[in-house]
Amino acid sequence: SSEDIVFGSFNELSKTSPATIALWAKVLQAVPQARLLIKTKQLADTKAIVSIQKQFAAHGISAERLILLPHEPSQQEHLATYGSVDIALDTIPRTGGSTTAEALWMGVPIISLAGERFIERLSASMLHAVGLDELIADSQEDYVAKAAALAKDPQQRTQLRASLRERMSTSPLCDAKGLVYSLESAYRDMWLKYLNPTKP
C-alpha cells in the first residue's frame, strides 16, 4: 500500500538544495504515511542531520518521517540499502548522475524534474534511454503527482523492480560501442566545423 512507502535519495548532500527539500516535503504531504530515506556520507555528522530535520520541520514534516543514514563502508552494503527504497526522488536543480544510474540498476524507479540546462537533465536523459519518460516531470506539481501516483500503484512498482535492470542493460546507456561511435561522430563533426567555419 502507499501507507508504508519509502521514498529515497542517495545523492550528495550539496544537491539537496532548499528547493529540493521543499519539493520532497510536498511529496510527503501528498503521501501522508510515507517516509523518506536520505543516505549520504555527510550524514555521519550530527550537525548535518539536525540541519536536514530543521529544514523539513519548516515545511511541516516531522523528524519521525525521515530516515537519515551515512554511507556504509562497503559497496555491497550500500547497494543493499536500495532494497528498503520503493521510489527514488531526484534532486533539483542539479539532478543525480551516477546515483540515478545506480538506482535504476538496483530496480528502483526515480521521479525526476527535467529542467533546461544539462545539469538539470542528466536523470531525464537516462530515464528516456530506458524508455521511462512517464517518470520525467515537467513541473513541480507534475513531480508530486507522479510520485504520489507511483506510491499508490504497487503493481507498476513490482513490474519496474523486476524489469529495470534488463531495460537498462539493453538500453543505449549500456551500449558502449554505440556510445563511442556517437562520441567519435560528434568529435569528427566538431573538427570539420573547425576546419571549415561557416562565414557569418
C-alpha positions in Angstrom: 0.0 0.0 0.0 1.0 3.6 -0.3 0.9 3.7 3.5 4.4 2.2 4.1 6.1 3.6 1.1 9.7 4.6 1.5 11.0 7.3 -0.9 14.7 7.7 -1.1 17.7 9.8 -2.2 21.4 8.8 -2.2 22.6 12.0 -3.7 25.4 14.2 -2.4 24.1 16.5 0.3 25.2 19.5 -1.7 22.5 18.6 -4.3 19.8 18.6 -1.6 19.0 22.2 -2.1 16.3 24.2 -0.2 14.2 23.9 -3.3 14.7 20.1 -3.3 13.6 19.9 0.4 10.5 22.0 -0.3 9.6 19.7 -3.2 10.2 16.5 -1.2 8.1 17.9 1.6 5.2 18.3 -0.9 5.6 14.7 -1.9 5.5 13.6 1.8 2.4 15.7 2.3 0.7 14.1 -0.7 1.5 10.6 0.6 0.9 11.2 4.3 2.1 7.8 5.7 5.3 7.6 3.6 8.8 8.1 4.9 11.9 9.5 3.2 15.3 7.8 3.4 18.3 10.1 2.7 21.6 8.3 2.6 24.9 10.2 2.0 28.3 10.3 3.6 27.7 13.8 5.0 25.1 12.4 7.3 27.8 10.9 9.5 27.8 14.4 11.1 25.1 15.2 13.7 25.1 18.9 12.6 24.1 17.8 9.1 21.3 15.6 10.5 19.9 18.4 12.6 20.1 20.8 9.7 18.1 18.5 7.4 15.5 17.8 10.2 15.1 21.6 10.8 14.6 22.3 7.1 11.9 19.6 6.8 10.3 20.8 10.0 9.9 24.2 8.5 7.7 22.5 5.8 5.7 20.7 8.5 7.4 17.3 8.1 8.4 15.7 11.4 11.7 14.0 12.0 10.0 10.6 12.5 9.2 10.5 8.8 12.9 10.9 7.9 15.4 8.0 7.8 18.9 9.7 7.7 21.8 7.4 7.1 25.5 7.8 6.5 27.3 5.7 3.8 28.3 2.2 4.6 32.0 1.4 4.1 31.3 -1.4 1.6 29.7 -1.0 -1.8 27.7 -4.3 -1.2 26.1 -2.9 1.9 25.5 0.4 0.2 23.6 -1.2 -2.7 21.7 -3.5 -0.3 20.0 -0.3 1.1 18.2 0.1 -2.3 16.1 -2.9 -1.1 14.5 -0.6 1.5 13.5 2.1 -1.0 10.4 1.9 -3.1 10.8 5.1 -5.2 13.8 7.3 -5.6 13.3 11.1 -5.6 15.7 13.2 -7.7 17.2 16.5 -6.5 16.7 19.9 -8.1 18.0 21.9 -9.9 21.1 19.6 -10.1 19.9 16.1 -10.7 21.6 12.8 -9.9 24.1 11.3 -12.3 25.7 8.1 -11.1 23.2 7.8 -8.3 20.3 7.8 -10.8 22.1 5.1 -12.8 22.7 3.1 -9.6 19.0 3.3 -8.5 17.8 2.2 -11.9 20.3 -0.7 -12.0 19.1 -1.8 -8.5 15.5 -1.8 -9.7 14.3 1.4 -8.1 12.3 3.8 -10.3 13.2 7.5 -9.9 11.0 10.6 -10.3 12.9 13.4 -11.9 12.1 17.0 -12.8 13.6 18.0 -16.2 15.0 21.5 -16.4 16.5 23.4 -19.2 20.2 23.0 -18.5 22.4 19.9 -18.9 22.8 19.5 -15.1 19.1 19.6 -14.8 18.5 16.9 -17.4 21.0 14.1 -16.5 18.4 11.9 -14.9 15.8 12.7 -17.5 18.1 11.6 -20.3 18.8 8.3 -18.5 15.1 7.7 -17.9 14.4 8.5 -21.6 17.1 6.0 -22.6 15.5 3.2 -20.7 12.0 4.1 -22.0 10.6 5.6 -18.9 9.5 9.0 -20.0 6.5 8.7 -17.7 8.8 9.2 -14.7 10.0 12.5 -16.0 8.1 15.5 -14.6 7.8 18.9 -16.4 6.8 20.9 -13.4 6.9 20.6 -9.6 3.2 19.8 -9.5 3.7 17.1 -12.0 6.7 15.7 -10.0 4.5 15.5 -6.8 1.6 13.9 -8.8 3.9 11.3 -10.4 5.5 10.4 -7.1 2.1 10.0 -5.4 0.6 8.0 -8.3 3.5 5.6 -8.3 3.2 5.3 -4.5 -0.4 4.2 -5.0 0.4 1.7 -7.7 2.1 -1.4 -6.2 1.6 -3.3 -9.5 3.6 -0.8 -11.5 6.4 -0.7 -8.9 6.7 -4.5 -8.8 6.8 -4.5 -12.6 9.5 -1.8 -12.7 11.6 -3.5 -10.0 11.6 -6.7 -11.9 12.4 -5.2 -15.3 14.6 -2.1 -14.7 18.0 -3.9 -14.8 17.0 -5.7 -18.0 15.7 -2.4 -19.6 19.0 -0.7 -18.6 21.3 -3.4 -19.9 19.6 -3.4 -23.3 19.4 0.4 -23.5 21.7 2.9 -25.1 23.1 3.5 -21.6 24.9 0.2 -21.6 25.8 0.3 -25.4 29.5 1.1 -25.0 30.2 0.6 -28.7 27.3 2.8 -29.8 28.3 5.4 -27.3 31.9 5.5 -28.5 30.7 5.7 -32.1 28.4 8.6 -31.3 31.2 10.4 -29.5 33.6 9.8 -32.4 31.0 11.2 -34.8 30.5 14.3 -32.6 34.3 14.9 -32.4 34.5 14.4 -36.2 31.7 17.0 -36.8 33.4 19.5 -34.4 36.7 19.0 -36.2 35.1 19.5 -39.6 33.3 22.6 -38.4 36.7 23.9 -37.0 38.4 23.3 -40.4 35.5 24.9 -42.4 34.0 27.6 -40.2 30.9 28.9 -42.0 31.2 32.5 -42.9 28.9 34.9 -41.0 
